[in-house]
Amino acid sequence: MGLGNARRVRAHQVRRTRSWVLSAAALGMAGAAAAQDAPAPAAATQLDAVTVRGQVEGYVSRDAGAATKSDTPIAETPQSVSVVTREQIDAQQATTLSEVLRYTAGVTTQMYGADNRYSWYNIRGFSANDYTFQDGLRLMSGYFMMPAPDPYGFDSVEIVRGPSSVLYGQASPGGLVDIRSKLPAATATGNAGLLFGNYDLREGYADSAGPITADLDYRIAALGRLSGTQVDQSGNNRLMVNPAVTWKPFEGTRITFLGSYQDDDTAGINSGTFSPALKAQLAPYLKLLGKPTTIQDNPPNHNFDVPGDDLERDSSSFGYLLEQRIDDAWSLHQGVRVSHIGGYYKYTALVTLDLASPNVPYEVVRRQIHYNEEFNSATVDTHAQAKWNWGALENTALLGIDYQNEWDHYVGLHGPEGTVDLRHPDASPPPPEANTVDTDAITRGSQVGFYGQLQTKYDGRWIGTASLRRDWAPYEFHDGLQDSDVDFNDHKWTYRVGGVYLGDYGLAPYLSYATSFEPNTGFASDGVPFKPSLGRNLEAGLRWAPANGRASVTLSAFDIHNRNVVLTDPSNPDQRSQAGEVRSRGFELDGTAHLFHGLDLVAAYTYLDAKNLATNSAVTQGKRPQNVPRNTAALWLDYTRPRGWLSGFGVAAGVRYTGAVLDYTSTYRSASSTLFDAAAHHQWRAWRLSLNLDNALNRVYEVNCGAEICNYGDLRTIRGAVSYSW
């Protein structure tokens, strides 16, 4: 299926670690710095801890810390940045990260159809779901055990387009996503509610924050969900609890401890139609039997895996965010998180037609595949920030070190082949249970990087940014079946330079050049180890951010080249080479605005000219890469009557367009789609009623094709909620 190739790609993107020495050193550095400046609490003259988290209100944000790891406003950042605020998430009732991102320029979501297990997305034509961050720390993933944080725990989401390796290490050349967690508050606040919808959705949620003592604040967000999906006999059940406590023990010190626990139980996500290649293979047999050739056009709720598909995933994490004001010039920031994801995943692979069966072409051979996996990770990021003036120059310097460590053990099993009758798929017996071990692997890897950044403002208008970084990324692979080990060790310099001019009327043109670094594991067919993939991006843009804070609009043009791309031979999936080079260039328009009292707007458009400049196949040479549309566009309008008759009542409407895409062989084309969303809501005192319809016209559409299956996108989703806030 289309997911099969993605699974193989993901298996070689994981970067693991070897040593905990650097982690201990980083923690010690932070502790020493904090101890230097820890007088007894006093104080009306107490220094406030510095925060790089932007203050957001409504749909428009003027700040985003992810692009620079500092308190630099978006208007002064030489890179395209978007922020999806809490208000927008609530207005659209997003329940996955993919849904949060679908009105953002440069981002293509729903890469593998209606899939509630993970959030697949591309940025500027490059896969970026493996480079999702939370509070500045990477959410690392295993083979199948990938994190899927629930949006109810988000305060906002920041999208940085273009390479960001200079501050984050290995990353996609297209960009990254940084989730900002809900944090404790010094004043009592919260909300609780119930959510209902089609597919038997029932959900309860609650979020409470406030002070415990003068130096201690808390927050806890929790959610429980029971739900089916658009796929027959499938589920989307979840339990989530995110506690947090902020402690202010000393002058200028703030430490926020963050925990999370999430239990996911999903099943039966594989739905779709047979690919054009398999339909062509079936056609002769259908004609011989006098049957219509459309018999394989299965409905969107069709489940090939019944009752074989199941994902059980438990994830937990604990960490802290330290902010220490040392004096008026210096501050120290540190983030630490340790995480665990464990569970199992089983699914059914459609292998081939059973041509020997008397029921040809109705019977298809399928095989049960089962993975057990335990994945552990640790991340640390420590950086110091200094601000000083030198004549007409205002300077902000950043110096930091980060470290990440991963350990993954996964065991794969498969069972003997069985068949499924396509005429009665839901009544078919399951394939025999997986019982033969074919994979037993332990991977360890790490990455450590040193980075520095200097931002200089001249005359209050001219801003220059220069950043430099050095990374080391060792990796170990142990094959338990062969009792063999393979070691890799990648290292690379990355950098970024850029400039911004703060003009009149809130206009700010900018220019930047940045590089990216993405390690690869494994060997080419000739036995040569893969080198890191290297990207570069030239970007120019014009940003409009008026002083009243009621709009943030960016028009940008970019040209990205990524080389040393690992490719799979379309004619032989077991053969891989590093002959790939991909170019992605185009322009984007991304904006949010408060047009007038009560009316908010979100608009996005992307033109993407992506091309395989070098491949290992004449079929894909010069073609667009897999799942990359040429045009995407989105528009969302939300109006709430501010006063008078029907005060507090609001309506919203949105439209999303995604252009046609090709499969990984550049052969099969999935048509473009235009989807309409609608919403209504009413605020009465502390109560809120809301109703959302996604894909309101219930458009049936395919989002991509693989070797056997073309996957359907999300059908009409209905969600109604009632909530109370305090």
Steps between C-alpha positions, in 0.01 A plus 500: 500500500602864483603486865749223435749725330454764771576238766822403325601865470426567866708203611808667359429848631533418869815632666613343827754561772792349679611710793336674791809695598408808299150498644638504851736779408219710357290450811793592720563820302144611553507416869821694555364804321181494704693462825706809428192717508282363771443758773216469741165601364426865546334713338338751313828559317524137397627438147248332274608180331545541126270304273538433129137396472300745298185651638206410280145622505228417253611381157798739466838452666785750486757271661642153442805371682560188287673675207777662709478338848471855633238766566541642148166615351382334180541832316876491571551136397664435158291190438138413429318418825134424580320460831176307551355641820286335765198696382534366147545143627180532706302667221585217259470228767821337382558157655831412327815691413417451130171683554681782682733551200259471209443879464875578498695602189766260377359206697333197341321270744314169480783337307357149533131563519268464796758387756431574866822332624756761393521849354673483162594832340738660250644851513599655166503155341715320760384255765513671840289287736819350643607852600218600729617684812328580826621793709816512290588131554462240227226238532707202395349190346560131464413265216124488563479665841471862393356764736160651422438777758141616534431865406304554820838526672627770260521870580604575140693348210787675321597406145848600381545460125840435348811339654540532877790260560720784623297517824351149520745259338365240260183630337306506177606763244131589468458611860379387839204523738534600866207430734471735798351327804238645728686639802398581858341839567523740795124569486224241521371395160366192326230335300318169475272356237346215306550425131274283286505413132440250226680166505377466862737767631468563876763710675538679830775750579609735776779755544569678829779741598577741780720579801577254779720735703671831427789312337316203358251477210339195344320378191342171407329414172321167456293335229318172448364384164301208362447510126475309178629630166378513142650153449280206595575323827773742600558715805670816621506480880724716717580588860724803561625671817750791490598642843735798543636704792696826491731578792653845555751430779738793452522843352480479121455121500214302353497119475204328337470124545300332223358150492286313252327166468299381200345163420381441142297208371430509126408241241407449140645800318575337167229604258494602138479376146731277303773690318487543121773238462303232685176600327671447165618159617149405605320621189567196273368256758194710561421505130537121474247464778270755343531722808522882506853632535386740771454228759825602668387862551441456869306754709692731737390306807642176364748325733737251340644400835188396688552378755878515480617861551581633847732757659546515878729782616591633845713813514628696796752775562642718774721805484543863587552847352743724689514875447761688704556875485861551607509880462366766265713363214528123555243224525519121497247260347486123522250238389516132599266213415517121541240297313375146457274352232406135497243272349426282206370542149355235274364540152418300191703536182328431169759293318366400158203354314437133569510398134474128585170540678177402322361830626746715304499798501308537820757354737810692597789351698571682825749454784482593868792716622560578868750736667583533870702805590654684797644845435678732747648844444653796680554855376682796653541852365696764693574848371601836640375828360673836534377847400713814482526827312811624323444847370218489248506118501258291706636146534350168606732199519411135552743224596379147560545125506234234443497126529259221414514130575284217368472126565259283304427126508250363253406144411311420181303185428298377204249221457419257221305630206123503490244639258220755511191490277450852366128439453456445876804656668345557841392136527838363406696312765814677622831390360693258721660665800857620458736245657833513314762753613658678202639811677669543838686829507644735761602848391688760700588843388577849614557847379693778668532848359662830590345814356531876512293787365546877480218744422591865452258792453631827356311826526189316614429381146779286355531151651765243414504138620788252477495146645750212499482142628703178521330160539614144574249217452626147581270205440512129587288218356490150649335218301386244757431232238844523343676605824676776306570870561533799272632842605460838331629842594384811314614856568438830330521880518181697428438873490248777432539866404219748451388857512178692568408863442225645720329746268206732541138386533606168652673376181815293548684345203751224584760277334666185633718205405508182711625141487365174642641167616314168507692178587426177312555146618557185299696404193459537128471190283877508446570493874602867535355670816257783436618856550283768667245678283594867461259782425528871423237769465500855363193691615369853453181639643289796595319505833222735607441538873330833583561660838145435618571124498187417302673323211803291412550429130806353325570465130810289440691342212742212552737268317597178684748239375545172686770253392621158611138389516454125562282344233318170462503348153135503378558171316684333792405620854796309649750716310591843640746762388599855590471649156214731581489878470176691547423863424202677651434861415196723501325766699256520792244739640418446866292733712277546801302814568237653722319691223257682729328441830381139499644385165819292478670366188755228423629478142770288338619428148803305376637451152758222500717408203664180630710274280724194523821640353680169540353154563583132451220447253414646160134480603539751786770720344375858462162419660340639813581309822241283671201674662610854409220716347582795278233723655338513844271766642285554808270773631319520835265778615358515851246766605360549851238768560656720771190674636130558461255249362656150487802621692749214542365304204748419224542314175810385314574356158810363334617358169807281440650415162773242435633442150562167332789282623706210361597172668862403578542350151380829339248285313162523671322830551253585775265780399473838669240561770305798628345465845263730689481540878237679705439583865257677731555599860335694778659648812260571788676616815737215592327247274591423139311289246665409171435289194764421235469327163826404327462403134142619538395385151637150567734499203644153428859537385831316478810660650771266372575171330745227598593167348165342581273758660383853431406653836185700565507831684280600792127497429250734666571537871239646736600621847279672755628626834377666815753650739524717810791736576609675818 
